[in-house]
Amino acid sequence: MRRQRPLTPPGNADRVAHSKRQRVRSLSESGSTIHVQNDTASAVPAAIRGLAGAAPGLALTALLVAFVEPRATPGLIALLTVPAVIVAAHKERIRWPYRPVPLEVAAICLGAYIAINASWSVEPLEAYGKVALYAALGLLISLAARAIPALGEEAARRLWHAVIIAVGIAAAFLAVEAAFGQPIKRAVSTLLPFLRPPAKHVMMEAGRVVHIGHYVLNRNVALLCLMLWPALLMARAALKPSAARVVMAGLLGLTAIAVLSSEHETSMLALVAGCLVFAGMWALPGIVRWLVVAGWVTATLLIVPLAASAYSNGLYQAQWMPKTARNRIVLWGVTASKVRETPLLGVGLGSTKSLDQEAADSAAWPKDHPYPLRTGRHSHNIYMQTWYELGAVGAALLLALGLALQYGLSRLSVQIQPYAYASLVTAALVAAFSWGMWQPWFMAAFGFWGVGLLMAQDAARRTAEVSAPP
């Protein structure tokens, strides 16, 4: 009787044959057979494991460098997001294709419009560069939204700890720098001149840096404000209750010292408003949610008449206001008057700077004004800049984007919402009174905020440890 070979299950047969073909290739040369080992299949998983192990370190590095030098955020955000995306995609935990959520639909619509709007910008080539950065940041955040929940439990936990540590170090560093006149930066700038800020910000004596303009820290503390609430939620969710209370108190206290010791009034306002919203969401969540909606509608739809009214009523003469605020009343009033010239579609993405430079020499400066009748290089208010550059169409799309985001936040658990809404209001206020909306570092800073908030929500969902304010 002929011996029969054991049968291989059909599913395994294909895998066995494929494995043999991958690992051994037979080459015949001069009658001899050469066996070549193929390690590609094992090398790829090893590389992925290495990337997964390095992800927390890369995230920590990206955040620390960003807090020290916020202008580097456009390049650093990839270090924060790409490793998690690659690891999740390799393990086939991200499903393709995927349906966009309402927030992504709103972001895509805004992106499509700014791509069209850039064609009539004063500087179209530069404008298209801003559109490309917007698209890249949107893609990174969208991928991160799917990759972060797909990470393994241990990998996700190490990522949360990396963010908490980075924000803690940054808060301590900036508290020391803001409270004591930037002693660390002065010492480093003296020893390493290539790290020295531009000469206009520095005072030197006997070859030593003795003073750096305090306003140089404005970007740093603004980024710290953006990352504070995501870090607080991560700490509350990922740490034991006793440790969480200590860490959260430390993060909030050090951030308050850094912000209140700085010269950045916008960050001060954002920090206070964030704390009030946080408390309000625990006490009267329904009312606070509607107040946030009303605030967003007001900022996006009514900023032009409000700015025009403030200027026409002479608010720029109010001595109780900081000079920077009075300056902005003037430039917002001038910008509001120019919005009426192109109300529907605006003057074109990124045109504010070029148009302001053209009008600079002829701009009047009345004696009772703290600032000449100019729009400024940028509007110091993304809502006003949206109306001026993108018109009513852009303002409507920005309104939809914010409402879609708030719709998503309202669907989170009641334990997560206080942190999420405090974070949203903080970001909205930083956007309202600070830099230009198309500055690359500023755009990427909001990208950091978005990814941080996604990580924090994921931490709270996984651990289900958030129950009440500590």
Secondary structure, DSSP 8 states (H G I E B T S, - for coil): ---------HHHHHHHHHHHHHHEEEEEETTEEEEEE--HHHHHHHHHHHHHHHHHHHHHHHHHHHHH-GGGHHHHHHHHHHHHHHHHHHTT-S-SS----HHHHHHHHHHHHHHHHGGGSSSHHHHHHHHHHHHHHHHHHHHHHHHGGGS-HHHHHHHHHHHHHHHHHHHHHHHHHHHTT-HHHHHHHHH-GGG---GGGEEEETTEEEEE-GGGGHHHHHHHHHHHHHHHHHHHHHS-HHHHHHHHHHHHHHHHHHHHTSS-HHHHHHHHHHHHHHHHHHH-HHHHHHHHHHHHHHHHHSHHHHHHHHHHTTGGG-TTS-HHHHHHHHHHHHHHHHHTTSTTT-S-TT-HHHHHHHHTTT----TT-SS-S---SS-S-HHHHHHHHHHHHHHHHHHHHHHHHHHHHHTS-TTTHHHHHHHHHHHHHHHHHSS-TT-HHHHHHHHHHHHHHHHHHHHHHHH----S--
